[in-house]
Amino acid sequence: MKAIVIDDENLALRDLERQLSKINGIEIAGTYRLASDALEQLHSVKPDVVFLDIDMPEISGIEAAERIQKIDPSINIVFVTAYAEYAVKAFELAALDYILKPINSERLQQTIIRLMQVQPNLAEDASELTITTVNCFQKLHLEYGKSEPFAWRTVRTKELFAYLVYKRNQPVRKDILLDLMWPDTEYKKAYTQLYTTIYQLRKSLESAGITIRLTNSGSDYYLDMGNNVYDVQEWENARERLPELTLETAPQHIQWLEDNKGDYLHEHEYLWAENEKQRLRDIWYGHAIEVGGLYQQAGDDKEALKLYEMIEKRFPFLEEIYVLSMKLHANNGDLHLVNKKFEQLCSMLQEEYGIAPSPALQQWLEQINR
């Protein structure tokens, strides 16, 4: 696939060139600091995709995109800019994608995947462009183009890979890995186990044809995700592309919530994963409450209750969500459901915490029942 990059900022131009050059199947056919130079070369270069900055001198990216589409409508346009306010205009021009600076490598990989989905014939070698998806919601699972599950040599190999994915595309010191994976093992023996585990992991990835690369730089290890996909990062990136939350766009926000298939690495119970698990839970919960609140403010109690039920399934031990549902039922005059939800709350609090609901809530319930 031929790509050209247009950006008047040299550092940004070289950074995107560097990131694209690491992706299998991408040929960088030209880099330009002026859109006029690129337009002159368009017929001879014949790119499949143009990565185009918007805020440029002489000819803006928007104007350049319009000219490119007139010259050859089959060329895909990807806008790359620091200004989010251009997004609407960009998509009016039927741009394939819109990436904000500074460019995140995982976000760029999503653009390449989208490009392949739109025009799969652009792949020069389909085997080179096989993309592995690393799934970490609920449990660690690799989708790598084969029906059989990925074979982990040992339990420790699996955990080490999960941690390196968590620290993806950044160096991880060996002594940190020793403390995490073999905290009670004698130092020399722990180093031997680390080297053995790294060797097993590399061999497993290579034999499966997975293009994720694990490199060694003295005191550090570095996991390069390449053009592969990490479901957690993909989910977070999708949030950035959500439209403003309104009653009309709420279904898209609900779908985004449903795309989160469960707590981060929940089935493995890795101690080091707890902070990331809680961070992602907080993101999900905060957004779900926001969507539910939108429906409640609009007087759509039915949809609000559906949201609160979704939240309760994910967070069954939070008193707040029971109270929100109770108050909605009270607003609808359904005392039976108010009391039923209160009974569920009492059972949960007693079983999990050995406590009763707050006196204020009990007093409120008494007033409602009167």
N, C-alpha and C positions, 0 to 999 in steps of 0.2 A: 504494500500500500504506500503510495507516494504522498508525502505531507510537506507543506511549506509553512513557515512561521513568519509572521509579520509583527514587529514590535519596535517602536522607536527607542525603547530603553535597552541598551546593550546587555546589561546584567540579566534582565528578565528574558531577553531573547535567548541568551546562552543557557540559562537555567532550564527553560522549556526544551531547548534542543537537547540538553543533556538527559532530561527525564524521558523524552521520546526515544532517544537512541538506545535506551535500556530495554525497550519493549520489542519483543520478537515480531518480525513481519512489518515493521515501520521503516520506511526509507525516507530520510529527510532530504528532499530534492532541492531545497533552497531555504535560506534565511534572509530576511530583508528588514531594513530599518525604515524604509519608506514604502508606502502602499503603491505609489506610482511605479517604482522599480519592479515590484512583484506583478503588477498588472501587465507590464510590458513583456514579462517572461511567461505569462500564463499559457499561451498557446504552445510554446516550445516545451515547457516543463510538464504540462498536463497533470496537475496534482489531483489526487482523489479527495483530499481534505485540506482545508486552510485553517490554521490556528491564527486568529486575528485579534490584535489589540484594538480597542475602540477609540481611546483618547490619543490621537496622533496628529502631528502637524500636517498641513497641506491638504491631505485627503484623510478624513476620519475613517475609522473602521466600519461604521454604518454605511457610509457612502461607498467605500471599497467593496463591501459585501454586495451592495446593490449592483455594482458594475460587474463583479465576478459572476453573479447569477445571470446577468444578461449575456455575458460571454459564454458561459457553460453552466446551465442549471443543474447538471449532475454533480457538480463539485459541492461537497459538504462544507458547511461553515461552522466553526467552533469559536465563539467569542471568548477572549481571555482578557479580563479587565479588573481593575481595583474598585470599580464603581457599580454597585448593585442597582442603581436607578436606571441603568440602561437595559435591564433585563426584558422589560415589556417590548421595547423597540426591537431588541435582538430577536425575540421569538415571533414578532410580526414578520420578520424577514425569513421565517422558517429555518432558523439556525438549528443545527443538530443539537447543540448544547451551549451552555454558558457557564464558564468557570471563573471564580473569583480568585484574584491574587491575594496573598502568596499561594502558589499552586501546591495542593496536597497531592502526593503521588497516588494515594488510593482513589482520590476523586478523579484524577486523570485516567486511571485505569478503567473507571466506570464509563468514561467518555469513549474509550476505545472499544469496550464491550458493546456499547450502544451503537457505535459505528459498524461493528461486525454484524449486529443484528439487523441493521437497516440495509446493509449491502454486504452480505456474506461472500459475494464473489470477489471482494477486495483482498481476501486472504490469499497470499501466494502459496502458502504451505499450511494447510489446515492443521496438520499435526503439530506444527510449531506454535500455533495459536490456541491450542487446547488450554482452557483456563480452569484452574482449580479454585473451588470455593471452600474456604476454611470456615466452617460453622462452629460458633461457640455459644450460641443461645441454647440453653438447657444442657447440651453436652457437646464435646468435641467430636466433630464428624467432618470428613473430607469428601467432597464431590469432585472426582478427578477424571471423569469420562469413562469409568469402568463400573461394571455391575457389582463386582465383589468389593467388600469393605476394605479400606486401607489397613494393611497389616502392621501393627505396632510390635516392635521386637520385645519391648518390656513396658511395664507400667510407668517406669521412670522416664523412658524415652518419650512417651505420650505427654507426660506432665512437662517435661523440658520443652518440647515443641510448643505446647500451649503457652508457656511463659514467654518464649521467644516471640511468638505471634503477638502477645500482649505488648511486648517491647519492640515490635517490628520496626525495621528501618532505623534503628538507633543502636549504638554499641552497648553491650551488656558485659560488665566485668566478670571474669571467671570466679573471683572470690565471692561475689554476690550469689552466683549459681551454686557454689559449694555450700554456702550458708543456708540457702533455700532448700536444696535437694538432699543434702547429706549433712545436716547440722550436728549429728551425734557421731559422725564417722571420723576416725583419725585422718589428719590432714593429707598425708601421702596417699593413703588408700582412697580417700575421697577424690583426689585428683585423677587417680587411675580410673575410678568409676565415671568421672565426668568425661574423660577422653573416650572411654569405651562407649558411653551413651551417645556422645556426639558422632562418633564413627557409625554407630548403628542407625542413627537418625539420617545421616547423609546417604547411607546406602539404601535405606528404605525409600527416601524421596527419589533418588536416582532410578531405582529399579521400577518405580511406579510411573516414571516419566513426568514427574512433577517439577516444574521450573522454579520452585522456591529454592533460593540459594542460601546456604549457611557458610559464612566465611570466618576466618580466624585472623585477627590482627594483633598478635602479641598477647596482651593481657585481656583482650576483649573478644567476644563473639558478636556476629552481626547477621541478622536474618533479613535477607532481601526478598520481599514479596513479589518483586517483578510486576508482571501484568496480571497477577492473580487477585482473587477477591477475598475479602474478610467480611463476613456478614455483619458484624457489629459496626464496623466503619461504614459499610454500605447503608445500614439503617440510620446512622447518625447523619450521613451525607444527604439522605433522602429528606430528612427534616428540614435542611436548608432550602430544599426546592419546593416545600409545601407552600401553597398560596396563603394569603392572610386568612385567619380563621373567621369565617362567617357562617351563617346558617346554610348557605349554598355550598360552601367548600368543606363543611364539617365532615361529610362522608369520606373525603380524602384523608383527613386527619385521623378518623377512626380506622381506616385501612392501614395507615402508618402504625398506629398502636397495635393492630392485630398482626402486623408483620414481625413484631417482636415475639418470638415463639417461646419465650421462657427466660428465667433468670440465667445470667452469665455463668456458664460452666457449673450449673446447679448440681448435676448428677455426680460430679467428681469431688466436690468439697475440698478444693485446694485452698489452704489458708491464705496464700498470697493473692488470691482472686477476690477476696471479700470486699476490698475497697472499690474495685471496678464493678463488682456486682451491685453494690449499694449506689454507686454513681449512676449506673444505667437505670436502676429501679427508681431513683429520684427523678430522672428525666422523664421516664414513662409516666410515673404517678402525677407529676406536676402538669404534664400536658393533658392527661386524661381528666383531671379535675377541671382544667380550663375548658375543655370541650363540654363536660357535663354542666359547668356553670353557665356556658353560653346558652344551652338548651333551657336551663332553668330560668334564666333571665328573660328568655323569649316566651316563657309560658308553656313550653313543650315538655311537660312533666314526663310523658311516656318515654321520650328519647333520653331525657336526663336520667331516669331510673335505669334504663338499659345500660347507660354508661356506668352508673354507680354499681350495677350488678357485675359488670366486667371488671371494675376496679376491685370489688370485694373478692372475686375469684382469685385475683392476683395478690391481693393484700388482705387475707382473711382475718388478720389479727390487729387491724387498726380500728379503733372505736369510731374515729371521725366518719368513716364511710357509712357505718350503720346509722349514725345520727343524721347524716344528710338524707338517707333514704327514708328514715322515720319522719323527718320534717316534710318531705314531699308528700308522703302518704297522708300526713295530717292536713296539709293544704288541700288535698283532694277529699278530705272528710272520711277517709277510710281507716277508722279506728282499729278494725280487725288487723289490717296489715301493719299498722303502727305497733300494736302490742306483740304481734308475731315477730317482727324484726327486733323488738326490745328483748323478747325471750331468747332469740338467737344471740344477741349481744351478751346477755347475762351468762349464757352457757359458755360462750367463747372466753369471756373475761375470767370466769371461774376455772375453766380447764387449763387455760394458758398462763394466767397470772395469779390465780387464787384471790381475786378481788371482785367487788361489785361495781356497777356503774356509778358514776359520780352522783352526789346528792342533788346537784343542780339538774341533772338529766332526769332523775327520779321525780323531782318536784314538777318539772315540766310535763312529764307523762301523766302525773296525777291531775294536773290542771286540764290537760287535753281530754282525759277520760271523763272529767266532770261535765 
